[in-house]
Amino acid sequence: MTTAVLALEDGSLFYGKSIGVSGETIGEVVFNTAITGYQEILTDPSYSQQIVTLTYPHIGNVGTSAGDEEADGVYASGLVIRDSSMIMSNWRSEKSLHDYLVDNKVVAISDIDTRRLTRILRDKGAMGGCIVAGDNIDDAAVIAKAKSFAGLKGMDLAKEVTTVKSYQWTDSVWDLDTNQPKENVDTQFHVVAYDYGVKRNILRMLVERGCRVTVVPAKTTATDVLAMQPDGVFLSNGPGDPEPCDYAIEAIQQILQTELPVFGICLGHQLLALACGAKTVKMKFGHHGANHPVQDLATKKVMITSQNHGFAVDESSLPANLEATYRSLFDGSLQGIHRTDRPAFGFQGHPEASPGPHDIAPVFDHFIDLMIAAQAANQDRTNA
């Protein structure tokens, strides 16, 4: 097998085997504690410019399936694992993880001590890294390339991963009996979804709840969105730092001047907060996993969530009309916000990723409730 090396900007070196293509890649190295879902992680646009370390040691045993992709191809800059499964066993599997990585031209490394790597990232924080796979690797050069990564702070990646043009999304959630999306249901609402790096299962869950979804590029103006006469506006997940996304913040501010319901997830949640006057901060190593406990501050109920973010909304910066709704029980960081004067709210985690497995799905139902209330209010005004 081809040799490979992972270097961190602090000079740490890890020697292993290549399980992808030969070559090199750089990015921010983070760790994800999920036990399953490696294909969904690789294809999540929120991982753009990040090298993902999976802390679960045995990866690849269920192979890969086109139906499990969260976007059109792999967005993670690289993959780091402990053991690569020699066999795959799943009735939906179409190709091995190795073949999938090669087909998508991903540089990846296995057979390293991911426990040591995770401890370094936990203690020192996420840092720049470089994977090189091939022959005659120069360790000093690999370290230099790791140090060359500028970091995600100040990096606007939403405009890099967004769709080029608007499109209609019609697929509902997956039906395992047919191994196909369920048939479309009758649509009661028109939702315009801003694509900052949207995951497909988010769109599926909106369709399942009776939404006709129009997905638009990240830089679409509020004027153009309002001209589509939506019943609600969705702000998607995505990669990078939310602060440089001035085009998105401006559009959200204009939309918030109306009575349209607005729902943001992950980056969309952070952009909503910025549009309301709050601030965001870069986290030490972020939240990446499928086992994060989050508490509903109103009911005190604790839910298991999926997480993938390196930035967070600073709760101390919330303006008077923005209330905290959810909080992480790992580190106390803010996980949810809601406007007190507008039908607008955001959630930091990924409710579409089947954590718990359905603990957080009701946040989608809240969006539907807000649109129902808005329609009823509009009808009352019409009748008056």
Secondary structure in CASP SS format (residue, H / E / C, confidence):
PFRMAT SS
TARGET T0000
AUTHOR 0000-0000-0000
METHOD secondary structure of the structure
MODEL  1
M C 1.00
T C 1.00
T E 1.00
A E 1.00
V E 1.00
L E 1.00
A E 1.00
L E 1.00
E C 1.00
D C 1.00
G C 1.00
S C 1.00
L E 1.00
F E 1.00
Y E 1.00
G E 1.00
K E 1.00
S E 1.00
I C 1.00
G C 1.00
V C 1.00
S C 1.00
G E 1.00
E E 1.00
T E 1.00
I E 1.00
G E 1.00
E E 1.00
V E 1.00
V E 1.00
F E 1.00
N E 1.00
T C 1.00
A C 1.00
I C 1.00
T C 1.00
G C 1.00
Y H 1.00
Q H 1.00
E H 1.00
I H 1.00
L H 1.00
T C 1.00
D C 1.00
P H 1.00
S H 1.00
Y H 1.00
S E 1.00
Q C 1.00
Q E 1.00
I E 1.00
V E 1.00
T E 1.00
L E 1.00
T C 1.00
Y C 1.00
P C 1.00
H E 1.00
I E 1.00
G C 1.00
N C 1.00
V C 1.00
G C 1.00
T E 1.00
S C 1.00
A H 1.00
G H 1.00
D H 1.00
E C 1.00
E C 1.00
A C 1.00
D C 1.00
G C 1.00
V C 1.00
Y C 1.00
A E 1.00
S C 1.00
G E 1.00
L E 1.00
V E 1.00
I C 1.00
R C 1.00
D E 1.00
S E 1.00
S C 1.00
M C 1.00
I C 1.00
M C 1.00
S C 1.00
N C 1.00
W C 1.00
R C 1.00
S C 1.00
E C 1.00
K E 1.00
S C 1.00
L H 1.00
H H 1.00
D H 1.00
Y H 1.00
L H 1.00
V H 1.00
D H 1.00
N C 1.00
K C 1.00
V C 1.00
V E 1.00
A E 1.00
I E 1.00
S E 1.00
D C 1.00
I C 1.00
D C 1.00
T H 1.00
R H 1.00
R H 1.00
L H 1.00
T H 1.00
R H 1.00
I H 1.00
L H 1.00
R H 1.00
D H 1.00
K H 1.00
G C 1.00
A C 1.00
M E 1.00
G E 1.00
G E 1.00
C E 1.00
I E 1.00
V E 1.00
A E 1.00
G C 1.00
D C 1.00
N C 1.00
I C 1.00
D C 1.00
D H 1.00
A H 1.00
A H 1.00
V H 1.00
I H 1.00
A H 1.00
K H 1.00
A H 1.00
K H 1.00
S C 1.00
F C 1.00
A C 1.00
G C 1.00
L C 1.00
K C 1.00
G C 1.00
M C 1.00
D E 1.00
L C 1.00
A H 1.00
K H 1.00
E H 1.00
V H 1.00
T C 1.00
T C 1.00
V C 1.00
K C 1.00
S C 1.00
Y E 1.00
Q E 1.00
W E 1.00
T C 1.00
D C 1.00
S C 1.00
V C 1.00
W E 1.00
D E 1.00
L C 1.00
D C 1.00
T C 1.00
N C 1.00
Q E 1.00
P E 1.00
K C 1.00
E C 1.00
N C 1.00
V C 1.00
D C 1.00
T C 1.00
Q C 1.00
F E 1.00
H E 1.00
V E 1.00
V E 1.00
A E 1.00
Y E 1.00
D E 1.00
Y C 1.00
G C 1.00
V C 1.00
K C 1.00
R H 1.00
N H 1.00
I H 1.00
L H 1.00
R H 1.00
M H 1.00
L H 1.00
V H 1.00
E H 1.00
R C 1.00
G C 1.00
C E 1.00
R E 1.00
V E 1.00
T E 1.00
V E 1.00
V E 1.00
P E 1.00
A C 1.00
K C 1.00
T C 1.00
T C 1.00
A H 1.00
T H 1.00
D H 1.00
V H 1.00
L H 1.00
A H 1.00
M C 1.00
Q C 1.00
P C 1.00
D C 1.00
G E 1.00
V E 1.00
F E 1.00
L E 1.00
S C 1.00
N C 1.00
G C 1.00
P C 1.00
G E 1.00
D C 1.00
P C 1.00
E C 1.00
P C 1.00
C C 1.00
D H 1.00
Y H 1.00
A H 1.00
I H 1.00
E H 1.00
A H 1.00
I H 1.00
Q H 1.00
Q H 1.00
I H 1.00
L C 1.00
Q C 1.00
T C 1.00
E C 1.00
L C 1.00
P C 1.00
V E 1.00
F E 1.00
G E 1.00
I E 1.00
C C 1.00
L H 1.00
G H 1.00
H H 1.00
Q H 1.00
L H 1.00
L H 1.00
A H 1.00
L H 1.00
A H 1.00
C C 1.00
G C 1.00
A C 1.00
K C 1.00
T E 1.00
V E 1.00
K E 1.00
M E 1.00
K E 1.00
F E 1.00
G E 1.00
H E 1.00
H E 1.00
G E 1.00
A E 1.00
N E 1.00
H E 1.00
P E 1.00
V E 1.00
Q E 1.00
D E 1.00
L C 1.00
A C 1.00
T C 1.00
K C 1.00
K C 1.00
V E 1.00
M E 1.00
I E 1.00
T E 1.00
S E 1.00
Q E 1.00
N E 1.00
H E 1.00
G E 1.00
F E 1.00
A E 1.00
V E 1.00
D C 1.00
E H 1.00
S H 1.00
S H 1.00
L C 1.00
P C 1.00
A C 1.00
N C 1.00
L E 1.00
E E 1.00
A E 1.00
T E 1.00
Y E 1.00
R E 1.00
S E 1.00
L C 1.00
F C 1.00
D C 1.00
G C 1.00
S C 1.00
L E 1.00
Q E 1.00
G E 1.00
I E 1.00
H E 1.00
R E 1.00
T C 1.00
D C 1.00
R C 1.00
P C 1.00
A E 1.00
F E 1.00
G E 1.00
F E 1.00
Q C 1.00
G C 1.00
H C 1.00
P H 1.00
E H 1.00
A H 1.00
S C 1.00
P C 1.00
G C 1.00
P C 1.00
H C 1.00
D C 1.00
I C 1.00
A C 1.00
P H 1.00
V H 1.00
F H 1.00
D H 1.00
H H 1.00
F H 1.00
I H 1.00
D H 1.00
L H 1.00
M H 1.00
I H 1.00
A H 1.00
A H 1.00
Q H 1.00
A H 1.00
A H 1.00
N H 1.00
Q H 1.00
D H 1.00
R H 1.00
T H 1.00
N H 1.00
A C 1.00
END
